[in-house]
Amino acid sequence: MPDRRTTIKDVAAHAGVSLATASRALSGNRPMSEELRARVLASAQELNYRVNLLGRALRQQRHPVVGLSVPDLENPFFAALAEHLSRTLRGAGFELLVSSAGGSVEAEAEGVQAFLGRQVHAVVIIACDESASARTVQDASSATLTVQLDRRVDGVDAAYVGCDNRHGMDLVADHLRRQAVADSKVVFVGAGAESSSARERLQGFLAHFPGSRTMLGSFSLDWGIRAAEQLVEEGRVAGSTLVAAADIIALGLISGLRGQGYEVPGDVRVVGFDGIGPAAFAHPPLTTVRQPVEQMCTEILQLVSTGGDASGSTDGPGSSRLFWPTLVGGPSATGGPRPTEARPAPG
């Protein structure tokens, strides 16, 4: 062996198991296959691996750590959501460790494995991809308490906490109809179906505006700008109402429209979705669907604190807890209602 000190990564590689599995086997206090545990312990002995007792003692004296994996931090919505969760957890004595995947499912998997190698108390995942992230979410839930936030991966043993996106589109439709907006003048500017939030918002929109134009790109400022420029080129923008699947897209739409000489809301109305993060930078202020992030973060705290048994919120490890969003009126879609009190979705 090299002259350096053997690490747990060496043990995992030698035993042919993941870093999380090696960590569980060496900790000795988590359920797992006896065959796997024996294989890891045999590798540790052969490699002369020694647990860093000082490091373990220091870890045990710290506040328990929760790992949060986000798709990327370039989207200010995710940064704002991480800040809300950090404040909520810190108030209860938890520390939050954040990993940004940069839009890569491979980087997402590596970040989650790093969390598990640190033996975090729990993992919270905002998945990059509804399908491709499934293995990472399942691996995390097999090793420790895992909660999905904002985006859902189906078929895994991890609770989900999020916003009722379809109800959010119900609010948008009700608002536009009270503004006497014609269905033929409504355009949806959203993102591809890689995430459950993008898919659910599109489905919610089409339930109310089945014949309306839809444009799908990404949750990004650049996409909003390009969509606005495309609509201007097509000559379809004047008098339209653009419903964005996220505030970051709405900001791009407003920027793109202004760059082409159009005013919001004078020439075009724009509606957003999320209500935190990017919404603070909108001018004019957005009419937007605000996610009840305070309630969502409090629910995660309850799950983390109780080991997944938050009162009235779960029927099993893969159950869901949805919260109703609210519509916040702003000049971007003239005459919106005042926000109403957020409450859990029924059922």
Secondary structure, 3 states (H helix, E strand, C coil): CCCCCCCHHHHHHHHCCCHHHHHHHHHCCCCCCHHHHHHHHHHHHHCCCCCCHHHHHHHHHCCCEEEEEECCCCCHHHHHHHHHHHHHHHCCCCEEEEEECCCCHHHHHHHHHHHHHCCCCEEEECCCCCCCCHHHHHHHHHHCEEEEECCCCCCCCCEEEEECHHHHHHHHHHHHHHCCCCHHHEEEEEECCCCHHHHHHHHHHHHHCCCCEEEEECCCHHHHHHHHHHHHHHCCCCCCEEEECCHHHHHHHHHHHHHCCCCCCCCCEEEEEECCHHHHHCCCCCEEEECCHHHHHHHHHHHHHHCCCCCCCCCCCCCEEEECCEEECCHHHCCCCCCCCCCECCC
